[in-house]
Amino acid sequence: MSEVVSVEQEARIDIVNASFLISTPILAIIGMVWYYTQYGISWIEPTILAGMYFATGLSITAGYHRLFSHRTHNAAWPLRLFYAIMAAGAFQNSAIKWCSDHRRHHLLTDSERDPYSVVRGFFWAHMGWVMVSEGEEEVEKVEDLQNDPILVWQERHIFKIGAVSGIILPGIIGYFALGGFAGFMGGLVWGGLLRLVFVHHGTFLINSGAHVWGTQPYSTDNTSRDLHLLSLFTFGEGFHNFHHAFQADYRNGHKWYHWDISKWWIKAFSWVGLTSALHKVPQQTIESRRMKTTFEKQEKKVIDQEAIAVYRSNLSDCVNLLRSSIKGLNEKRVEYKQERKAVIKEDITNFEAGVKQAWANFAALLAAMKSGQPIAA
């Protein structure tokens, strides 16, 4: 209780941050209207916007988030330097400070010390936490990042780097693509100001919307949720419940068809040696976690406490069958690719049947729990 009181006493508006977040959308709108009335618009301005959104946004999601915060993979220095320069242009602070906040968020999700806890309200999680200062927040648990000379350099010159990569660079691109002062202003307005607003609120929506809207297939331990729609414009960050359950996985959208540009970006660079040690949570771990979470949701509705022990025993059987079947299936698929033997193909068919049987058994278990009918131990 004393900690909460002290936080409230120290809370004050951060004039710099609040002014910046309020003024950038206004300047972007004014700039767009002025530019359109003066020079019109071609396909080039939106292209600069898209290119800068891609470069700065991915430097946040693949760089700040998955590489620096969670160490889901390794990256060579040219890629780390690219992230450091372009992410600075997203104006979300240095990698060291950003990762300190984010690691604290995962460690203390939904608590008072969670920097952007949605429990304190949607607006707070979205952008209020940036606009309000609650005293000096310690930069902690980032010793690994403080030993990276690229990130130390970035932190020392964060605003200069950001001004160059986030404002001047798109202006220069516009100058050469469109010509003269008009081109420079077109690049600055579209690739600088407007792009900055989009990147800000895309990131903010993961902190707010992905903790309010969507489903919780992998964990109900916190407010994180999967919302596929958010992934479309946040480079795959919308699979947020999965991410909170499996933070070390370089993928947020773990299925091949999940829209996760960040995972494809990271994977593509592994083919040319710029990324390595890409960590993936085993499929059997993911699927068994999904099964257990579904069970836990249904278990809360069961009134007969004596039946719960039986239900849990059946769950254990389903999970064990599922895990062993998926593990065996994946091993045999690897063998089949290497040797292509008919006997291995038969084993694959058997393991696939085991996976289907595990889910069929689990469906029967859920049906019994919903109806309140007993099931054999």
ABEGO torsion letter per residue (X at the ends): XAAAAAAAAABBBBAAAAAAAAAAAAAAAAAAAAAAAAAEBBAAAAAAAAAAAAAAAAAAAABAAAAAAAGABBBBAAAAAAAAAAAAAAGAEBAAAAAAAAAAAAAABGBAABABBAAAEAAAAAAAAAABBAEBBBBBGAAAAAABAAAAAAAAAAAAAAAAAAAAAAAAAAAAAAEEAAAAAAAAAAABAAAAAAAAAAAAAAAAAAAABEBBAABAABABBBBAAAAAAAGGAABAAAAAABAABABABABAABBBAAAAAAAAAAAAGABBGBBBBBAAAAAAAAAAAAAAAAAAABABAAAAAAAAAAAAAAAAAAAAAAAAAAAAAAAAAAAGBAAAAAAAAAAAAAAAAAAAAAAAAAAAAAAGBBBBX
